[in-house]
C-alpha cells in the first residue's frame, strides 16, 4: 500500500505554469504580509524615536537614537498602569460572563428536538437588525443604578447573536452518540454539558473568547459614556487623556525629560497605540491553534 501510494505521488507532475502560479501566489501573500506588518513596525519604532528623527524621516523601522520619552510621558502624565489593570479586570470578567451566557444559551438551541427552537432563533436574529439605541440604553442603565459601573459595559454584551450562532453550530457538530452514551451512564444534561460538550469545544471557546476579549479591551465609546470616576477609567480612556494633553506640553515640562527633549506629539500617539495593542498580541499566540478551526467549524451549518 505504501509503495503504491509513493508511486502515485511521484507520478504527479507539475507543469511550468503551476510553478509560475505558485511564485505569483507567494509574492502576493508576501506583499500582503508586508502591508500588515510594516505599519505596526513603524509605529513601534516611532514610539522610541526622537522628535528630530520623526520630523526628518518619512518611514523607518529602526530609530537612530532610542528614546523612552514618549512612554515616560504616558506613564507619568496619566494613571496608565491603573487603566491597564482596570481594562484587564473588565476584559477577563466580561469575557468569562459572556462565554458562560452564550454557551448555555447556544447549547439548548443546538438540539433539534427543542420545541420553539426556530422561533427563538428568529428572535435572536431580530436583535442583530434592531436595537433600542444609545439614549434609551443610557436611561435604562441610569434607572437601574448601573451608571458609573462596569456592569453598564458588560450586561449589554452578555450575548452576541453572531458569536452565539457560531457556538450553536459548533455544538450541533458534536456527535450525538457521545451524549447518548453519557445519558445511559446516568449523567444529567448539566453534567453532559460540563464534562462532555465543554471539553470538546476548546476551539470555539478560544476563538469566541478572543472576539469577546478584544471587544471589551478596545471598548472606548461605551466606557466614555458610562464611566465618570477617574479611578475606574479603562486604558482606552487613559490613552485618550494622554493624547489630548500631549498638545499642551509646556516649555517648563521640557526639562522633565532627558537630553532628547520632550516627547513629540506623534511619538506619544504611537506609544499609546503600542500600549493598547501589545496585551492582545501577547494573548493571541496562545489561542491561535484553535482560532481557525473554531470559527470555520462553527460557521459551516446554520
Secondary structure by P-SEA (a helix, b strand, c coil): caaaaaaaaaaccccaaaaaaaaaaaaaaaaaaaaacaaaaaaaaaaaccaaaaaacccccccccccaaaaaaaaaacaaaaaaaaaaaaaaaaaaaaaaaaaaaaaaaacccccaaaaaaaaaaaaacccccaaaaaaaaaaaccccccccccccccccaaaaaaaaaaaaaccaaaaaaaaaacccaaaaaaccccccaaaaaaaaaaaaaaaaaaccccccccccccccccaaaaaaaaaaacccccccccccccccccccaaaaaaaaaaaacaaaaaaccccccaaaaaaaaaaccc
